Amino acid sequence: MTGIGPAGTAQRGRALAELILAESGRAGLGPGSRLPTERRLAADLGVTRSGIRLALAALEADGLISREVGRGTFLREAAAGALASARDGQRGAGWPVAADQPASAGSGQHATAGQPGSRGRPAAPDFAPADVMTIRRLLEPPAMSLVVAWATAADLEEMDRCLAGGDRAETYEEFETWDLALHRCIMAASHSPLLSALYGAIEAARHGQVWGDLKRRSASRDRRDDYQADHRALVTALRARDSAQAMAAMRLHLARVSDHLNATDPAAGVTWQ
């Protein structure tokens, strides 16, 4: 298991998300199948319901499940590969497949998203927050011109989905999951595999212990609302195909993050020259 702390909590959530997906595959579930309830998942996996909620938030942010009020939680088409891999492995008892499983649930495309992390993968790299923010401010604002040029209607819908997830988030960890998902899908909307790969390194750094500890200490409801307002302004500019405004919105957002981190720990030196 991962270490204690906010980064450790996020990584445990990712590991649990992967376990839920693997057990779903071993139980023979497929895209469109309904997952067991939070209570049942917690009992079957021997974890708390808060842990299950964090894992489901990660799966939803990755576009692998959809949660429908009054109906339940359903596996999406994007989960097909991971489910097939689990079925090809050691098949366990898994969960019973309900007789009333729908053939499909929900629709909509999504930008390419990272899969939940492997329980055996190395810990996230620990880069200084100042280094992370410097590289983000070098890479993300200029990339908005590519996103404006190449984003599809499905990409914009995915951004809206991530914005809605951030609005619904009840905990710091859930909000961070949706924050990461939004920035990931924005960069993926450039349709540049190299740019997406470069951003993947930044996202990995944001899972590091040093970054996670500082970001959590800087968190507050007011700041979360500020970030969401920044996110909405950014997506609005992208939808309007306004490169200049989108770049300005991304610069403003990253500057705000830096200011909040600095106010929390001036010694972190998250500055921009």
C-alpha positions as CSV (number, residue, x, y, z in Angstrom):
1,M,0.0,0.0,0.0
2,T,1.0,3.6,-0.5
3,G,2.1,6.0,2.2
4,I,0.0,8.0,4.5
5,G,-1.1,11.5,3.5
6,P,-3.1,13.1,0.7
7,A,-1.0,11.7,-2.1
8,G,-1.2,8.3,-0.4
9,T,-5.0,8.7,-0.1
10,A,-5.2,9.5,-3.8
11,Q,-3.1,6.5,-4.8
12,R,-5.1,4.2,-2.6
13,G,-8.2,5.5,-4.3
14,R,-6.6,4.7,-7.7
15,A,-5.6,1.2,-6.5
16,L,-9.1,0.5,-5.3
17,A,-10.5,1.8,-8.5
18,E,-8.4,-0.7,-10.4
19,L,-9.5,-3.5,-8.1
20,I,-13.2,-2.7,-8.7
21,L,-12.6,-2.8,-12.4
22,A,-10.7,-6.1,-12.2
23,E,-13.4,-7.7,-10.0
24,S,-16.0,-6.5,-12.5
25,G,-14.2,-8.2,-15.4
26,R,-13.7,-11.4,-13.4
27,A,-17.4,-11.4,-12.7
28,G,-18.2,-11.2,-16.4
29,L,-19.5,-7.7,-16.4
30,G,-19.1,-5.6,-19.5
31,P,-19.9,-2.1,-20.9
32,G,-23.5,-1.2,-19.9
33,S,-23.5,-3.5,-16.9
34,R,-24.5,-2.1,-13.5
35,L,-22.0,-2.2,-10.7
36,P,-23.0,-3.3,-7.2
37,T,-24.0,-0.5,-4.7
38,E,-21.5,1.4,-2.7
39,R,-22.6,-0.5,0.4
40,R,-22.1,-3.9,-1.4
41,L,-18.7,-2.9,-2.8
42,A,-17.5,-1.8,0.6
43,A,-18.6,-5.0,2.2
44,D,-17.2,-7.3,-0.6
45,L,-13.8,-5.5,-0.7
46,G,-13.5,-4.9,3.0
47,V,-13.1,-1.1,2.8
48,T,-15.0,2.0,3.9
49,R,-17.7,3.5,1.9
50,S,-15.7,6.8,1.7
51,G,-12.9,4.8,0.0
52,I,-15.4,3.3,-2.4
53,R,-16.8,6.8,-3.2
54,L,-13.2,8.1,-3.9
55,A,-12.5,5.1,-6.2
56,L,-15.8,5.5,-8.1
57,A,-15.0,9.2,-8.5
58,A,-11.7,8.3,-10.1
59,L,-13.3,5.8,-12.4
60,E,-16.0,8.3,-13.4
61,A,-13.4,11.0,-14.0
62,D,-11.5,8.6,-16.3
63,G,-14.7,8.1,-18.3
64,L,-14.9,4.4,-17.3
65,I,-18.2,4.5,-15.5
66,S,-21.3,6.7,-15.5
67,R,-23.5,7.3,-12.4
68,E,-27.2,7.9,-13.0
69,V,-29.4,9.2,-10.3
70,G,-32.0,6.7,-9.3
71,R,-30.6,4.0,-11.5
72,G,-27.1,3.1,-10.4
73,T,-23.5,3.1,-11.6
74,F,-22.8,1.6,-15.1
75,L,-19.6,0.6,-16.9
76,R,-18.9,2.6,-20.0
77,E,-17.5,1.4,-23.3
78,A,-14.1,2.9,-22.4
79,A,-13.7,0.2,-19.7
80,A,-14.0,-2.7,-22.2
81,G,-10.2,-3.2,-22.6
82,A,-9.6,-3.4,-18.8
83,L,-12.6,-5.7,-18.3
84,A,-11.4,-8.0,-21.0
85,S,-7.9,-8.2,-19.5
86,A,-9.4,-9.1,-16.1
87,R,-11.5,-11.9,-17.8
88,D,-8.5,-13.3,-19.5
89,G,-6.7,-13.6,-16.1
90,Q,-7.6,-15.7,-13.1
91,R,-11.4,-15.8,-12.9
92,G,-12.7,-15.5,-9.4
93,A,-16.1,-15.7,-7.9
94,G,-16.6,-12.0,-8.4
95,W,-20.1,-10.5,-8.1
96,P,-23.3,-12.1,-9.4
97,V,-24.5,-10.6,-12.6
98,A,-28.1,-9.3,-12.1
99,A,-30.7,-10.7,-14.4
100,D,-31.9,-7.2,-15.2
101,Q,-28.5,-5.8,-16.4
102,P,-29.2,-3.4,-19.2
103,A,-27.6,-3.9,-22.6
104,S,-26.2,-0.4,-22.4
105,A,-26.3,2.6,-20.1
106,G,-25.7,6.2,-21.1
107,S,-23.8,7.4,-24.1
108,G,-21.3,9.9,-25.1
109,Q,-17.6,10.0,-26.1
110,H,-14.7,11.1,-24.0
111,A,-11.2,12.2,-24.5
112,T,-8.5,9.6,-24.0
113,A,-7.9,9.3,-20.2
114,G,-5.3,7.5,-18.1
115,Q,-6.2,4.2,-16.6
116,P,-6.2,3.7,-12.8
117,G,-2.7,3.0,-11.6
118,S,-1.3,-0.5,-11.1
119,R,-0.9,-1.7,-7.6
120,G,2.6,-2.7,-8.5
121,R,3.7,0.6,-10.2
122,P,6.4,2.8,-8.6
123,A,5.4,5.7,-6.4
124,A,4.7,9.0,-8.1
125,P,7.9,11.1,-8.6
126,D,8.4,13.8,-6.0
127,F,9.2,17.1,-7.8
128,A,9.3,20.4,-6.0
129,P,6.0,22.3,-6.5
130,A,8.0,25.3,-7.9
131,D,9.3,23.0,-10.6
132,V,5.9,21.6,-11.4
133,M,4.3,25.0,-11.7
134,T,7.1,26.4,-13.8
135,I,6.8,23.6,-16.4
136,R,3.0,23.8,-16.3
137,R,3.1,27.6,-17.1
138,L,5.6,26.9,-19.9
139,L,3.5,24.1,-21.4
140,E,-0.2,24.6,-20.8
141,P,-1.1,28.2,-21.9
142,P,0.6,28.0,-25.3
143,A,-1.1,24.6,-25.9
144,M,-4.5,26.2,-25.8
145,S,-4.0,27.4,-29.5
146,L,-3.8,23.7,-30.5
147,V,-6.8,22.9,-28.5
148,V,-8.8,25.7,-30.1
149,A,-7.8,24.5,-33.5
150,W,-8.4,20.7,-33.0
151,A,-11.0,20.2,-30.2
152,T,-14.0,18.3,-31.4
153,A,-17.6,18.5,-30.1
154,A,-17.0,15.3,-28.2
155,D,-13.9,16.9,-26.5
156,L,-15.9,19.9,-25.4
157,E,-18.6,17.6,-24.0
158,E,-16.0,15.8,-22.0
159,M,-14.8,19.1,-20.6
160,D,-18.3,19.9,-19.6
161,R,-18.6,16.5,-17.9
162,C,-15.4,17.1,-15.9
163,L,-16.7,20.6,-14.9
164,A,-19.9,19.0,-13.7
165,G,-17.9,16.4,-11.7
166,G,-16.0,19.2,-10.0
167,D,-19.2,20.9,-9.1
168,R,-20.5,17.7,-7.5
169,A,-17.3,16.8,-5.6
170,E,-17.9,16.6,-1.9
171,T,-14.3,16.1,-0.7
172,Y,-10.9,17.5,-1.5
173,E,-9.8,14.2,-3.0
174,E,-12.8,14.0,-5.3
175,F,-12.3,17.6,-6.5
176,E,-8.7,17.0,-7.2
177,T,-9.6,13.9,-9.2
178,W,-11.9,15.9,-11.4
179,D,-9.4,18.8,-11.6
180,L,-6.8,16.4,-13.0
181,A,-9.4,14.9,-15.4
182,L,-10.3,18.3,-16.7
183,H,-6.8,19.4,-17.4
184,R,-6.0,16.0,-18.9
185,C,-8.9,16.1,-21.3
186,I,-8.2,19.7,-22.3
187,M,-4.6,18.7,-23.3
188,A,-5.9,15.5,-25.0
189,A,-8.2,17.7,-27.1
190,S,-5.1,19.0,-28.9
191,H,-5.0,15.6,-30.5
192,S,-1.2,15.7,-30.3
193,P,0.1,12.3,-28.9
194,L,3.4,13.9,-28.0
195,L,1.8,16.8,-26.1
196,S,-0.5,14.4,-24.2
197,A,2.6,12.3,-23.3
198,L,4.4,15.3,-22.0
199,Y,1.4,16.3,-19.9
200,G,1.3,12.8,-18.6
201,A,4.6,13.5,-16.9
202,I,3.2,16.6,-15.3
203,E,0.1,14.7,-14.1
204,A,2.4,12.1,-12.5
205,A,4.2,14.8,-10.7
206,R,0.9,16.1,-9.3
207,H,0.4,12.7,-7.7
208,G,3.7,13.1,-5.7
209,Q,3.7,13.4,-1.9
210,V,5.3,16.9,-1.7
211,W,2.9,18.4,-4.2
212,G,-0.1,16.6,-2.7
213,D,0.7,17.7,0.9
214,L,1.1,21.4,-0.1
215,K,-1.9,21.4,-2.4
216,R,-4.1,19.9,0.3
217,R,-2.9,22.4,2.9
218,S,-3.7,25.2,0.5
219,A,-7.2,24.0,-0.1
220,S,-10.4,25.7,1.0
221,R,-14.0,25.9,-0.2
222,D,-13.5,29.5,-1.4
223,R,-10.3,28.5,-3.4
224,R,-12.1,25.5,-4.9
225,D,-14.8,27.9,-6.1
226,D,-12.2,30.2,-7.6
227,Y,-10.6,27.2,-9.4
228,Q,-14.0,26.2,-10.8
229,A,-14.7,29.7,-12.0
230,D,-11.3,29.7,-13.7
231,H,-12.1,26.3,-15.3
232,R,-15.5,27.5,-16.6
233,A,-13.9,30.6,-18.1
234,L,-11.3,28.5,-19.8
235,V,-13.8,26.0,-21.3
236,T,-16.0,28.9,-22.4
237,A,-13.0,30.4,-24.3
238,L,-12.2,27.1,-25.9
239,R,-15.8,26.6,-26.9
240,A,-15.7,30.1,-28.5
241,R,-12.5,29.1,-30.4
242,D,-10.8,32.2,-28.9
243,S,-7.1,31.3,-28.6
244,A,-6.0,34.5,-27.0
245,Q,-8.7,34.3,-24.3
246,A,-8.1,30.7,-23.7
247,M,-4.3,31.3,-23.2
248,A,-5.1,34.2,-20.9
249,A,-7.6,32.1,-18.9
250,M,-5.0,29.3,-18.4
251,R,-2.3,31.8,-17.4
252,L,-4.7,33.4,-14.8
253,H,-5.7,30.0,-13.4
254,L,-2.1,28.8,-13.0
255,A,-1.1,32.1,-11.5
256,R,-3.9,31.7,-8.9
257,V,-2.8,28.2,-8.1
258,S,0.8,29.4,-7.6
259,D,-0.4,32.3,-5.4
260,H,-2.4,29.9,-3.2
261,L,0.5,27.6,-2.8
262,N,2.9,30.4,-1.9
263,A,0.4,31.8,0.6
264,T,0.3,28.4,2.3
265,D,4.1,27.9,2.4
266,P,6.2,30.9,1.2
267,A,9.3,28.6,1.5
268,A,8.0,26.5,-1.4
269,G,9.0,29.4,-3.7
270,V,6.4,28.8,-6.3
271,T,7.2,31.8,-8.4
272,W,7.3,32.8,-12.0
273,Q,9.9,35.2,-13.5
